[in-house]
Every structure is written in C-alpha cells, then in structure tokens.
Amino acid sequence: MAEVDPVDPNGVRTTAVGTVLWLAAFVMLLPFVGRLKADDHLWWLWTCLAGFGLGLAGWDYCRRRRNRLLESSETSG
C-alpha cells in the first residue's frame, strides 16, 4: 500500500484559506445589508464576521504551533 502524506500537516494553509473565505463571504454580503435586515437574516453577516475572527485566532494558533514544532525538531536533530 502506498504511503500518502497529509496535504497540510500543520493546518496553517487550511486555516488561512478558510479565514479568507469567511472574509470574502462577509464582503459579498455587505451590499445586501438592507435586504438581509428586512428578511431578518442580518445574522448571516455577523456569522461571517465571527468566522473570520475565529479563523484569525485559529491561524495564529496553528502558525505558533508549527513554529514551536520546527524549533523543537531543529534542537533535537
């Protein structure tokens, strides 16, 4: 059986892409604020903003974790 490496072993790229997608969704919904408010769907906008904010926190966490892992592998090897 062939060994397959994970696409993104540290999660930095995956988290960054997800964060950018949440921001893009927020920006794309901005022109429709009036309609979202009228239809009582304004929470969609805030969900995108929350996803972006949490994505930033997750991206920072993954980046720091990757850097710590790289430092520990350099000192032990």
PyMOL Python script that loads the backbone (N, CA, C, O; Angstrom):
from pymol import cmd

cmd.read_pdbstr("""\
ATOM      1  N   MET A   1       0.833  -1.166   0.000  1.00  0.00           N
ATOM      2  CA  MET A   1       0.000   0.000   0.000  1.00  0.00           C
ATOM      3  C   MET A   1       0.892   1.248   0.000  1.00  0.00           C
ATOM      4  O   MET A   1       1.896   1.304   0.710  1.00  0.00           O
ATOM      5  N   ALA A   2       0.519   2.222  -0.787  1.00  0.00           N
ATOM      6  CA  ALA A   2       1.313   3.454  -0.905  1.00  0.00           C
ATOM      7  C   ALA A   2       1.084   4.344   0.305  1.00  0.00           C
ATOM      8  O   ALA A   2      -0.040   4.480   0.789  1.00  0.00           O
ATOM      9  N   GLU A   3       2.166   4.951   0.787  1.00  0.00           N
ATOM     10  CA  GLU A   3       2.043   5.903   1.887  1.00  0.00           C
ATOM     11  C   GLU A   3       1.718   7.277   1.318  1.00  0.00           C
ATOM     12  O   GLU A   3       2.352   7.731   0.366  1.00  0.00           O
ATOM     13  N   VAL A   4       0.743   7.923   1.899  1.00  0.00           N
ATOM     14  CA  VAL A   4       0.307   9.236   1.429  1.00  0.00           C
ATOM     15  C   VAL A   4       0.535  10.235   2.560  1.00  0.00           C
ATOM     16  O   VAL A   4       0.071  10.037   3.683  1.00  0.00           O
ATOM     17  N   ASP A   5       1.254  11.309   2.246  1.00  0.00           N
ATOM     18  CA  ASP A   5       1.482  12.365   3.223  1.00  0.00           C
ATOM     19  C   ASP A   5       0.263  13.267   3.300  1.00  0.00           C
ATOM     20  O   ASP A   5      -0.428  13.456   2.299  1.00  0.00           O
ATOM     21  N   PRO A   6      -0.012  13.828   4.474  1.00  0.00           N
ATOM     22  CA  PRO A   6      -1.135  14.765   4.577  1.00  0.00           C
ATOM     23  C   PRO A   6      -0.888  16.005   3.730  1.00  0.00           C
ATOM     24  O   PRO A   6       0.256  16.420   3.539  1.00  0.00           O
ATOM     25  N   VAL A   7      -1.951  16.585   3.232  1.00  0.00           N
ATOM     26  CA  VAL A   7      -1.837  17.754   2.368  1.00  0.00           C
ATOM     27  C   VAL A   7      -1.287  18.952   3.142  1.00  0.00           C
ATOM     28  O   VAL A   7      -0.397  19.651   2.656  1.00  0.00           O
ATOM     29  N   ASP A   8      -1.810  19.187   4.334  1.00  0.00           N
ATOM     30  CA  ASP A   8      -1.385  20.329   5.149  1.00  0.00           C
ATOM     31  C   ASP A   8      -1.197  19.835   6.581  1.00  0.00           C
ATOM     32  O   ASP A   8      -2.117  19.936   7.393  1.00  0.00           O
ATOM     33  N   PRO A   9      -0.026  19.307   6.899  1.00  0.00           N
ATOM     34  CA  PRO A   9       0.150  18.660   8.207  1.00  0.00           C
ATOM     35  C   PRO A   9       0.042  19.606   9.395  1.00  0.00           C
ATOM     36  O   PRO A   9      -0.285  19.158  10.494  1.00  0.00           O
ATOM     37  N   ASN A  10       0.302  20.889   9.216  1.00  0.00           N
ATOM     38  CA  ASN A  10       0.262  21.793  10.359  1.00  0.00           C
ATOM     39  C   ASN A  10      -0.996  22.671  10.383  1.00  0.00           C
ATOM     40  O   ASN A  10      -1.216  23.373  11.370  1.00  0.00           O
ATOM     41  N   GLY A  11      -1.806  22.658   9.363  1.00  0.00           N
ATOM     42  CA  GLY A  11      -3.076  23.368   9.343  1.00  0.00           C
ATOM     43  C   GLY A  11      -3.007  24.849   9.036  1.00  0.00           C
ATOM     44  O   GLY A  11      -4.045  25.509   8.987  1.00  0.00           O
ATOM     45  N   VAL A  12      -1.808  25.399   8.826  1.00  0.00           N
ATOM     46  CA  VAL A  12      -1.674  26.839   8.605  1.00  0.00           C
ATOM     47  C   VAL A  12      -2.366  27.247   7.310  1.00  0.00           C
ATOM     48  O   VAL A  12      -3.161  28.187   7.302  1.00  0.00           O
ATOM     49  N   ARG A  13      -2.075  26.560   6.236  1.00  0.00           N
ATOM     50  CA  ARG A  13      -2.665  26.919   4.942  1.00  0.00           C
ATOM     51  C   ARG A  13      -4.178  26.708   4.946  1.00  0.00           C
ATOM     52  O   ARG A  13      -4.928  27.547   4.446  1.00  0.00           O
ATOM     53  N   THR A  14      -4.616  25.607   5.499  1.00  0.00           N
ATOM     54  CA  THR A  14      -6.045  25.310   5.539  1.00  0.00           C
ATOM     55  C   THR A  14      -6.802  26.368   6.332  1.00  0.00           C
ATOM     56  O   THR A  14      -7.861  26.830   5.907  1.00  0.00           O
ATOM     57  N   THR A  15      -6.259  26.750   7.484  1.00  0.00           N
ATOM     58  CA  THR A  15      -6.898  27.770   8.311  1.00  0.00           C
ATOM     59  C   THR A  15      -6.894  29.124   7.610  1.00  0.00           C
ATOM     60  O   THR A  15      -7.875  29.863   7.690  1.00  0.00           O
ATOM     61  N   ALA A  16      -5.811  29.454   6.930  1.00  0.00           N
ATOM     62  CA  ALA A  16      -5.727  30.730   6.216  1.00  0.00           C
ATOM     63  C   ALA A  16      -6.769  30.792   5.096  1.00  0.00           C
ATOM     64  O   ALA A  16      -7.436  31.810   4.920  1.00  0.00           O
ATOM     65  N   VAL A  17      -6.903  29.709   4.349  1.00  0.00           N
ATOM     66  CA  VAL A  17      -7.883  29.687   3.252  1.00  0.00           C
ATOM     67  C   VAL A  17      -9.302  29.823   3.803  1.00  0.00           C
ATOM     68  O   VAL A  17     -10.106  30.581   3.260  1.00  0.00           O
ATOM     69  N   GLY A  18      -9.612  29.103   4.865  1.00  0.00           N
ATOM     70  CA  GLY A  18     -10.937  29.201   5.466  1.00  0.00           C
ATOM     71  C   GLY A  18     -11.226  30.598   5.980  1.00  0.00           C
ATOM     72  O   GLY A  18     -12.344  31.095   5.839  1.00  0.00           O
ATOM     73  N   THR A  19     -10.226  31.235   6.578  1.00  0.00           N
ATOM     74  CA  THR A  19     -10.387  32.590   7.100  1.00  0.00           C
ATOM     75  C   THR A  19     -10.661  33.576   5.979  1.00  0.00           C
ATOM     76  O   THR A  19     -11.523  34.446   6.108  1.00  0.00           O
ATOM     77  N   VAL A  20      -9.936  33.445   4.885  1.00  0.00           N
ATOM     78  CA  VAL A  20     -10.143  34.331   3.732  1.00  0.00           C
ATOM     79  C   VAL A  20     -11.534  34.113   3.139  1.00  0.00           C
ATOM     80  O   VAL A  20     -12.177  35.068   2.705  1.00  0.00           O
ATOM     81  N   LEU A  21     -11.995  32.880   3.115  1.00  0.00           N
ATOM     82  CA  LEU A  21     -13.338  32.608   2.580  1.00  0.00           C
ATOM     83  C   LEU A  21     -14.428  33.234   3.449  1.00  0.00           C
ATOM     84  O   LEU A  21     -15.421  33.735   2.921  1.00  0.00           O
ATOM     85  N   TRP A  22     -14.257  33.212   4.782  1.00  0.00           N
ATOM     86  CA  TRP A  22     -15.228  33.874   5.654  1.00  0.00           C
ATOM     87  C   TRP A  22     -15.237  35.373   5.400  1.00  0.00           C
ATOM     88  O   TRP A  22     -16.300  35.993   5.374  1.00  0.00           O
ATOM     89  N   LEU A  23     -14.052  35.961   5.213  1.00  0.00           N
ATOM     90  CA  LEU A  23     -13.979  37.393   4.926  1.00  0.00           C
ATOM     91  C   LEU A  23     -14.623  37.715   3.583  1.00  0.00           C
ATOM     92  O   LEU A  23     -15.335  38.711   3.458  1.00  0.00           O
ATOM     93  N   ALA A  24     -14.375  36.875   2.578  1.00  0.00           N
ATOM     94  CA  ALA A  24     -14.978  37.092   1.259  1.00  0.00           C
ATOM     95  C   ALA A  24     -16.502  37.020   1.340  1.00  0.00           C
ATOM     96  O   ALA A  24     -17.197  37.815   0.707  1.00  0.00           O
ATOM     97  N   ALA A  25     -17.018  36.074   2.115  1.00  0.00           N
ATOM     98  CA  ALA A  25     -18.469  35.968   2.275  1.00  0.00           C
ATOM     99  C   ALA A  25     -19.026  37.217   2.952  1.00  0.00           C
ATOM    100  O   ALA A  25     -20.090  37.705   2.568  1.00  0.00           O
ATOM    101  N   PHE A  26     -18.321  37.738   3.952  1.00  0.00           N
ATOM    102  CA  PHE A  26     -18.751  38.968   4.630  1.00  0.00           C
ATOM    103  C   PHE A  26     -18.812  40.127   3.646  1.00  0.00           C
ATOM    104  O   PHE A  26     -19.799  40.861   3.600  1.00  0.00           O
ATOM    105  N   VAL A  27     -17.751  40.288   2.857  1.00  0.00           N
ATOM    106  CA  VAL A  27     -17.687  41.395   1.903  1.00  0.00           C
ATOM    107  C   VAL A  27     -18.780  41.257   0.835  1.00  0.00           C
ATOM    108  O   VAL A  27     -19.387  42.249   0.431  1.00  0.00           O
ATOM    109  N   MET A  28     -19.022  40.035   0.388  1.00  0.00           N
ATOM    110  CA  MET A  28     -20.053  39.831  -0.642  1.00  0.00           C
ATOM    111  C   MET A  28     -21.464  40.094  -0.111  1.00  0.00           C
ATOM    112  O   MET A  28     -22.359  40.437  -0.884  1.00  0.00           O
ATOM    113  N   LEU A  29     -21.670  39.938   1.193  1.00  0.00           N
ATOM    114  CA  LEU A  29     -22.986  40.191   1.764  1.00  0.00           C
ATOM    115  C   LEU A  29     -23.233  41.664   2.079  1.00  0.00           C
ATOM    116  O   LEU A  29     -24.382  42.072   2.250  1.00  0.00           O
ATOM    117  N   LEU A  30     -22.179  42.460   2.157  1.00  0.00           N
ATOM    118  CA  LEU A  30     -22.326  43.869   2.517  1.00  0.00           C
ATOM    119  C   LEU A  30     -23.308  44.647   1.638  1.00  0.00           C
ATOM    120  O   LEU A  30     -24.089  45.434   2.173  1.00  0.00           O
ATOM    121  N   PRO A  31     -23.304  44.463   0.315  1.00  0.00           N
ATOM    122  CA  PRO A  31     -24.269  45.222  -0.498  1.00  0.00           C
ATOM    123  C   PRO A  31     -25.734  44.862  -0.222  1.00  0.00           C
ATOM    124  O   PRO A  31     -26.641  45.592  -0.621  1.00  0.00           O
ATOM    125  N   PHE A  32     -25.957  43.744   0.457  1.00  0.00           N
ATOM    126  CA  PHE A  32     -27.321  43.268   0.692  1.00  0.00           C
ATOM    127  C   PHE A  32     -27.779  43.479   2.133  1.00  0.00           C
ATOM    128  O   PHE A  32     -28.714  42.822   2.590  1.00  0.00           O
ATOM    129  N   VAL A  33     -27.125  44.393   2.849  1.00  0.00           N
ATOM    130  CA  VAL A  33     -27.464  44.617   4.255  1.00  0.00           C
ATOM    131  C   VAL A  33     -28.935  44.976   4.414  1.00  0.00           C
ATOM    132  O   VAL A  33     -29.605  44.454   5.304  1.00  0.00           O
ATOM    133  N   GLY A  34     -29.441  45.856   3.565  1.00  0.00           N
ATOM    134  CA  GLY A  34     -30.844  46.258   3.656  1.00  0.00           C
ATOM    135  C   GLY A  34     -31.795  45.090   3.498  1.00  0.00           C
ATOM    136  O   GLY A  34     -32.740  44.934   4.271  1.00  0.00           O
ATOM    137  N   ARG A  35     -31.544  44.291   2.515  1.00  0.00           N
ATOM    138  CA  ARG A  35     -32.420  43.136   2.272  1.00  0.00           C
ATOM    139  C   ARG A  35     -32.289  42.091   3.380  1.00  0.00           C
ATOM    140  O   ARG A  35     -33.278  41.492   3.800  1.00  0.00           O
ATOM    141  N   LEU A  36     -31.051  41.878   3.849  1.00  0.00           N
ATOM    142  CA  LEU A  36     -30.846  40.931   4.948  1.00  0.00           C
ATOM    143  C   LEU A  36     -31.598  41.393   6.191  1.00  0.00           C
ATOM    144  O   LEU A  36     -32.200  40.586   6.898  1.00  0.00           O
ATOM    145  N   LYS A  37     -31.558  42.700   6.450  1.00  0.00           N
ATOM    146  CA  LYS A  37     -32.249  43.251   7.609  1.00  0.00           C
ATOM    147  C   LYS A  37     -33.764  43.112   7.450  1.00  0.00           C
ATOM    148  O   LYS A  37     -34.464  42.760   8.399  1.00  0.00           O
ATOM    149  N   ALA A  38     -34.260  43.388   6.255  1.00  0.00           N
ATOM    150  CA  ALA A  38     -35.697  43.292   6.001  1.00  0.00           C
ATOM    151  C   ALA A  38     -36.205  41.856   6.136  1.00  0.00           C
ATOM    152  O   ALA A  38     -37.319  41.629   6.609  1.00  0.00           O
ATOM    153  N   ASP A  39     -35.396  40.902   5.725  1.00  0.00           N
ATOM    154  CA  ASP A  39     -35.782  39.490   5.786  1.00  0.00           C
ATOM    155  C   ASP A  39     -35.410  38.834   7.112  1.00  0.00           C
ATOM    156  O   ASP A  39     -35.582  37.627   7.281  1.00  0.00           O
ATOM    157  N   ASP A  40     -34.900  39.628   8.049  1.00  0.00           N
ATOM    158  CA  ASP A  40     -34.463  39.131   9.359  1.00  0.00           C
ATOM    159  C   ASP A  40     -33.346  38.085   9.227  1.00  0.00           C
ATOM    160  O   ASP A  40     -33.331  37.079   9.936  1.00  0.00           O
ATOM    161  N   HIS A  41     -32.416  38.349   8.305  1.00  0.00           N
ATOM    162  CA  HIS A  41     -31.269  37.468   8.091  1.00  0.00           C
ATOM    163  C   HIS A  41     -29.942  38.199   8.304  1.00  0.00           C
ATOM    164  O   HIS A  41     -28.904  37.779   7.793  1.00  0.00           O
ATOM    165  N   LEU A  42     -29.986  39.272   9.047  1.00  0.00           N
ATOM    166  CA  LEU A  42     -28.769  40.044   9.286  1.00  0.00           C
ATOM    167  C   LEU A  42     -27.720  39.215  10.025  1.00  0.00           C
ATOM    168  O   LEU A  42     -26.528  39.517   9.954  1.00  0.00           O
ATOM    169  N   TRP A  43     -28.151  38.184  10.725  1.00  0.00           N
ATOM    170  CA  TRP A  43     -27.220  37.332  11.448  1.00  0.00           C
ATOM    171  C   TRP A  43     -26.233  36.644  10.500  1.00  0.00           C
ATOM    172  O   TRP A  43     -25.142  36.269  10.929  1.00  0.00           O
ATOM    173  N   TRP A  44     -26.587  36.472   9.224  1.00  0.00           N
ATOM    174  CA  TRP A  44     -25.660  35.885   8.249  1.00  0.00           C
ATOM    175  C   TRP A  44     -24.378  36.704   8.186  1.00  0.00           C
ATOM    176  O   TRP A  44     -23.274  36.160   8.160  1.00  0.00           O
ATOM    177  N   LEU A  45     -24.548  38.028   8.160  1.00  0.00           N
ATOM    178  CA  LEU A  45     -23.404  38.928   8.087  1.00  0.00           C
ATOM    179  C   LEU A  45     -22.505  38.763   9.303  1.00  0.00           C
ATOM    180  O   LEU A  45     -21.284  38.672   9.173  1.00  0.00           O
ATOM    181  N   TRP A  46     -23.118  38.724  10.497  1.00  0.00           N
ATOM    182  CA  TRP A  46     -22.331  38.617  11.728  1.00  0.00           C
ATOM    183  C   TRP A  46     -21.721  37.233  11.886  1.00  0.00           C
ATOM    184  O   TRP A  46     -20.675  37.087  12.520  1.00  0.00           O
ATOM    185  N   THR A  47     -22.360  36.214  11.318  1.00  0.00           N
ATOM    186  CA  THR A  47     -21.769  34.877  11.340  1.00  0.00           C
ATOM    187  C   THR A  47     -20.480  34.859  10.528  1.00  0.00           C
ATOM    188  O   THR A  47     -19.488  34.263  10.946  1.00  0.00           O
ATOM    189  N   CYS A  48     -20.493  35.512   9.366  1.00  0.00           N
ATOM    190  CA  CYS A  48     -19.280  35.594   8.539  1.00  0.00           C
ATOM    191  C   CYS A  48     -18.173  36.345   9.270  1.00  0.00           C
ATOM    192  O   CYS A  48     -17.009  35.947   9.224  1.00  0.00           O
ATOM    193  N   LEU A  49     -18.540  37.426   9.941  1.00  0.00           N
ATOM    194  CA  LEU A  49     -17.545  38.202  10.679  1.00  0.00           C
ATOM    195  C   LEU A  49     -16.977  37.390  11.847  1.00  0.00           C
ATOM    196  O   LEU A  49     -15.776  37.442  12.113  1.00  0.00           O
ATOM    197  N   ALA A  50     -17.827  36.651  12.535  1.00  0.00           N
ATOM    198  CA  ALA A  50     -17.361  35.790  13.625  1.00  0.00           C
ATOM    199  C   ALA A  50     -16.459  34.682  13.090  1.00  0.00           C
ATOM    200  O   ALA A  50     -15.446  34.354  13.709  1.00  0.00           O
ATOM    201  N   GLY A  51     -16.820  34.100  11.941  1.00  0.00           N
ATOM    202  CA  GLY A  51     -15.974  33.078  11.328  1.00  0.00           C
ATOM    203  C   GLY A  51     -14.611  33.624  10.960  1.00  0.00           C
ATOM    204  O   GLY A  51     -13.600  32.940  11.119  1.00  0.00           O
ATOM    205  N   PHE A  52     -14.576  34.855  10.468  1.00  0.00           N
ATOM    206  CA  PHE A  52     -13.306  35.495  10.137  1.00  0.00           C
ATOM    207  C   PHE A  52     -12.468  35.724  11.397  1.00  0.00           C
ATOM    208  O   PHE A  52     -11.273  35.430  11.409  1.00  0.00           O
ATOM    209  N   GLY A  53     -13.086  36.243  12.443  1.00  0.00           N
ATOM    210  CA  GLY A  53     -12.364  36.500  13.690  1.00  0.00           C
ATOM    211  C   GLY A  53     -11.833  35.226  14.320  1.00  0.00           C
ATOM    212  O   GLY A  53     -10.681  35.180  14.754  1.00  0.00           O
ATOM    213  N   LEU A  54     -12.659  34.191  14.375  1.00  0.00           N
ATOM    214  CA  LEU A  54     -12.203  32.910  14.923  1.00  0.00           C
ATOM    215  C   LEU A  54     -11.140  32.284  14.028  1.00  0.00           C
ATOM    216  O   LEU A  54     -10.223  31.620  14.511  1.00  0.00           O
ATOM    217  N   GLY A  55     -11.270  32.499  12.727  1.00  0.00           N
ATOM    218  CA  GLY A  55     -10.258  31.993  11.796  1.00  0.00           C
ATOM    219  C   GLY A  55      -8.912  32.650  12.029  1.00  0.00           C
ATOM    220  O   GLY A  55      -7.877  31.988  11.953  1.00  0.00           O
ATOM    221  N   LEU A  56      -8.914  33.956  12.315  1.00  0.00           N
ATOM    222  CA  LEU A  56      -7.659  34.644  12.620  1.00  0.00           C
ATOM    223  C   LEU A  56      -7.007  34.059  13.870  1.00  0.00           C
ATOM    224  O   LEU A  56      -5.796  33.844  13.909  1.00  0.00           O
ATOM    225  N   ALA A  57      -7.819  33.806  14.880  1.00  0.00           N
ATOM    226  CA  ALA A  57      -7.289  33.207  16.110  1.00  0.00           C
ATOM    227  C   ALA A  57      -6.741  31.807  15.832  1.00  0.00           C
ATOM    228  O   ALA A  57      -5.671  31.450  16.326  1.00  0.00           O
ATOM    229  N   GLY A  58      -7.461  31.020  15.051  1.00  0.00           N
ATOM    230  CA  GLY A  58      -7.009  29.677  14.713  1.00  0.00           C
ATOM    231  C   GLY A  58      -5.760  29.690  13.860  1.00  0.00           C
ATOM    232  O   GLY A  58      -4.873  28.856  14.042  1.00  0.00           O
ATOM    233  N   TRP A  59      -5.682  30.621  12.939  1.00  0.00           N
ATOM    234  CA  TRP A  59      -4.494  30.740  12.080  1.00  0.00           C
ATOM    235  C   TRP A  59      -3.269  31.084  12.916  1.00  0.00           C
ATOM    236  O   TRP A  59      -2.195  30.517  12.718  1.00  0.00           O
ATOM    237  N   ASP A  60      -3.435  32.017  13.851  1.00  0.00           N
ATOM    238  CA  ASP A  60      -2.325  32.393  14.730  1.00  0.00           C
ATOM    239  C   ASP A  60      -1.893  31.201  15.580  1.00  0.00           C
ATOM    240  O   ASP A  60      -0.698  30.963  15.754  1.00  0.00           O
ATOM    241  N   TYR A  61      -2.851  30.457  16.106  1.00  0.00           N
ATOM    242  CA  TYR A  61      -2.538  29.269  16.904  1.00  0.00           C
ATOM    243  C   TYR A  61      -1.756  28.243  16.069  1.00  0.00           C
ATOM    244  O   TYR A  61      -0.728  27.732  16.514  1.00  0.00           O
ATOM    245  N   CYS A  62      -2.242  27.949  14.872  1.00  0.00           N
ATOM    246  CA  CYS A  62      -1.574  26.961  14.008  1.00  0.00           C
ATOM    247  C   CYS A  62      -0.176  27.421  13.611  1.00  0.00           C
ATOM    248  O   CYS A  62       0.751  26.614  13.544  1.00  0.00           O
ATOM    249  N   ARG A  63      -0.028  28.704  13.351  1.00  0.00           N
ATOM    250  CA  ARG A  63       1.282  29.244  12.980  1.00  0.00           C
ATOM    251  C   ARG A  63       2.276  29.115  14.128  1.00  0.00           C
ATOM    252  O   ARG A  63       3.412  28.686  13.926  1.00  0.00           O
ATOM    253  N   ARG A  64       1.844  29.491  15.342  1.00  0.00           N
ATOM    254  CA  ARG A  64       2.732  29.388  16.501  1.00  0.00           C
ATOM    255  C   ARG A  64       3.071  27.932  16.806  1.00  0.00           C
ATOM    256  O   ARG A  64       4.204  27.618  17.170  1.00  0.00           O
ATOM    257  N   ARG A  65       2.083  27.042  16.657  1.00  0.00           N
ATOM    258  CA  ARG A  65       2.319  25.612  16.892  1.00  0.00           C
ATOM    259  C   ARG A  65       3.336  25.072  15.896  1.00  0.00           C
ATOM    260  O   ARG A  65       4.249  24.338  16.276  1.00  0.00           O
ATOM    261  N   ARG A  66       3.183  25.431  14.616  1.00  0.00           N
ATOM    262  CA  ARG A  66       4.131  24.998  13.591  1.00  0.00           C
ATOM    263  C   ARG A  66       5.541  25.476  13.914  1.00  0.00           C
ATOM    264  O   ARG A  66       6.502  24.715  13.804  1.00  0.00           O
ATOM    265  N   ASN A  67       5.662  26.739  14.314  1.00  0.00           N
ATOM    266  CA  ASN A  67       6.979  27.291  14.634  1.00  0.00           C
ATOM    267  C   ASN A  67       7.608  26.586  15.826  1.00  0.00           C
ATOM    268  O   ASN A  67       8.811  26.326  15.821  1.00  0.00           O
ATOM    269  N   ARG A  68       6.813  26.270  16.853  1.00  0.00           N
ATOM    270  CA  ARG A  68       7.336  25.538  18.009  1.00  0.00           C
ATOM    271  C   ARG A  68       7.798  24.151  17.607  1.00  0.00           C
ATOM    272  O   ARG A  68       8.847  23.687  18.056  1.00  0.00           O
ATOM    273  N   LEU A  69       7.019  23.483  16.760  1.00  0.00           N
ATOM    274  CA  LEU A  69       7.402  22.141  16.309  1.00  0.00           C
ATOM    275  C   LEU A  69       8.701  22.182  15.495  1.00  0.00           C
ATOM    276  O   LEU A  69       9.560  21.313  15.639  1.00  0.00           O
ATOM    277  N   LEU A  70       8.831  23.200  14.641  1.00  0.00           N
ATOM    278  CA  LEU A  70      10.056  23.333  13.861  1.00  0.00           C
ATOM    279  C   LEU A  70      11.267  23.606  14.751  1.00  0.00           C
ATOM    280  O   LEU A  70      12.345  23.059  14.517  1.00  0.00           O
ATOM    281  N   GLU A  71      11.096  24.444  15.764  1.00  0.00           N
ATOM    282  CA  GLU A  71      12.191  24.740  16.684  1.00  0.00           C
ATOM    283  C   GLU A  71      12.603  23.516  17.469  1.00  0.00           C
ATOM    284  O   GLU A  71      13.793  23.272  17.666  1.00  0.00           O
ATOM    285  N   SER A  72      11.625  22.740  17.922  1.00  0.00           N
ATOM    286  CA  SER A  72      11.957  21.553  18.713  1.00  0.00           C
ATOM    287  C   SER A  72      12.616  20.470  17.857  1.00  0.00           C
ATOM    288  O   SER A  72      13.463  19.723  18.346  1.00  0.00           O
ATOM    289  N   SER A  73      12.232  20.386  16.589  1.00  0.00           N
ATOM    290  CA  SER A  73      12.872  19.394  15.716  1.00  0.00           C
ATOM    291  C   SER A  73      14.293  19.807  15.346  1.00  0.00           C
ATOM    292  O   SER A  73      15.150  18.952  15.124  1.00  0.00           O
ATOM    293  N   GLU A  74      14.547  21.114  15.277  1.00  0.00           N
ATOM    294  CA  GLU A  74      15.906  21.594  14.975  1.00  0.00           C
ATOM    295  C   GLU A  74      16.832  21.388  16.160  1.00  0.00           C
ATOM    296  O   GLU A  74      18.002  21.057  15.970  1.00  0.00           O
ATOM    297  N   THR A  75      16.345  21.572  17.370  1.00  0.00           N
ATOM    298  CA  THR A  75      17.198  21.415  18.547  1.00  0.00           C
ATOM    299  C   THR A  75      17.438  19.961  18.890  1.00  0.00           C
ATOM    300  O   THR A  75      18.480  19.627  19.455  1.00  0.00           O
ATOM    301  N   SER A  76      16.489  19.080  18.559  1.00  0.00           N
ATOM    302  CA  SER A  76      16.677  17.663  18.877  1.00  0.00           C
ATOM    303  C   SER A  76      17.391  16.915  17.768  1.00  0.00           C
ATOM    304  O   SER A  76      17.895  15.814  17.988  1.00  0.00           O
ATOM    305  N   GLY A  77      17.440  17.496  16.583  1.00  0.00           N
ATOM    306  CA  GLY A  77      18.030  16.758  15.468  1.00  0.00           C
ATOM    307  C   GLY A  77      19.240  17.368  14.982  1.00  0.00           C
ATOM    308  O   GLY A  77      19.853  16.860  14.043  1.00  0.00           O
TER     309      GLY A  77
END
""", "prot")
cmd.dss("prot")
cmd.show_as("cartoon", "prot")
cmd.util.cbc("prot")
cmd.orient("prot")
